[in-house]
């Protein structure tokens, strides 16, 4: 099995910064895409940013220019640097690992972390 453990959430004032981290552990051979999704109260989960194993990135329009995703493939870890935070960024942020291949197994699976709360005060 695969576990994703997120860290780095918290309370910050508008204009501030936070850095989220997520490490995938388990008998992992490879991970295609790692990324972050957010879910605000009463809303659906939505994409924030993803990064493929070859470095291609995808950002939500609302975070372009403010958030930066990075990844350490050797450590199966993904980061999200969030700058110029706004109150509307307040949400639970979930880490995702997509297209995970486990050692000794055929096929790919997707995994989610438990989420970390980010609260931006005005």
C-alpha positions in Angstrom: 0.0 0.0 0.0 0.9 3.6 -0.4 0.7 6.4 2.2 0.8 10.1 1.5 1.6 12.3 4.4 1.1 16.0 4.1 2.6 18.8 6.2 2.9 22.5 6.2 -0.6 23.8 6.5 -1.7 26.4 9.0 -3.1 29.9 9.6 -1.5 32.8 7.8 -2.5 36.4 7.1 -3.4 37.5 3.6 -0.3 38.2 1.6 1.7 35.7 3.5 3.3 32.4 2.4 3.1 28.7 3.3 4.9 25.7 1.9 3.2 22.4 1.8 5.0 19.1 1.6 3.8 15.6 0.8 5.8 12.4 0.9 4.6 9.1 -0.6 5.8 6.0 1.1 5.4 2.3 0.4 6.7 -0.2 -2.1 6.7 2.3 -4.9 8.3 1.7 -8.3 7.2 4.9 -10.0 4.7 7.7 -9.8 3.4 9.4 -12.9 1.9 12.6 -11.5 2.0 14.2 -8.1 0.0 17.2 -7.2 -2.3 19.2 -5.0 -6.1 19.7 -4.9 -8.1 21.9 -2.7 -11.6 21.7 -1.2 -13.3 24.6 0.4 -16.3 24.1 2.7 -19.4 23.3 0.6 -17.4 23.1 -2.7 -16.1 20.3 -4.8 -12.4 19.3 -4.7 -10.5 21.1 -7.5 -7.1 21.0 -9.0 -4.5 23.5 -7.7 -1.3 22.2 -9.4 0.2 19.0 -10.7 3.6 17.9 -11.9 4.4 14.9 -14.0 7.5 12.8 -13.5 9.2 14.5 -16.4 8.6 18.0 -15.0 5.5 19.1 -16.8 3.3 21.3 -14.7 -0.4 22.3 -14.7 -1.8 25.1 -12.6 -5.3 26.4 -11.8 -5.7 29.9 -13.3 -6.4 31.2 -9.8 -2.9 30.4 -8.5 -0.7 31.0 -11.5 2.0 33.4 -10.6 1.5 32.9 -6.9 2.0 29.1 -6.3 4.9 27.0 -7.4 4.9 23.2 -7.4 8.1 21.2 -7.3 9.0 17.6 -6.9 11.8 15.3 -5.7 11.3 12.1 -7.7 14.0 10.3 -5.7 12.2 10.9 -2.5 8.7 10.6 -3.9 7.9 14.0 -2.4 6.0 17.0 -3.8 6.0 20.5 -2.6 3.7 23.5 -3.0 5.1 27.0 -2.4 2.2 29.3 -1.8 2.9 33.0 -1.9 0.6 36.1 -1.8 -2.1 34.1 -0.2 -5.6 35.3 -0.3 -8.6 34.5 2.0 -10.2 32.7 -1.0 -7.3 30.2 -0.9 -8.7 28.9 2.4 -9.4 25.2 2.0 -8.2 21.7 2.9 -5.3 20.9 0.6 -5.0 17.2 -0.5 -1.9 15.6 -2.0 -2.4 13.2 -4.8 -0.2 10.6 -6.4 -1.5 9.4 -9.8 -0.4 6.5 -11.9 1.5 4.8 -9.1 3.2 1.5 -10.0 4.1 -0.7 -7.1 7.1 -3.0 -7.1 6.2 -6.4 -8.2 2.7 -5.5 -9.4 1.1 -4.8 -12.7 -1.1 -1.8 -13.2 -1.4 1.7 -11.8 -3.4 3.2 -9.0 -4.1 6.6 -7.6 -3.7 7.6 -3.9 -4.8 10.6 -1.8 -3.5 12.1 1.4 -5.6 13.0 4.4 -5.4 16.7 3.7 -4.0 19.7 5.5 -5.9 22.8 6.4 -4.8 26.1 5.0 -6.6 29.2 6.5 -5.9 32.7 5.2 -7.2 35.5 7.3 -8.0 38.9 5.9 
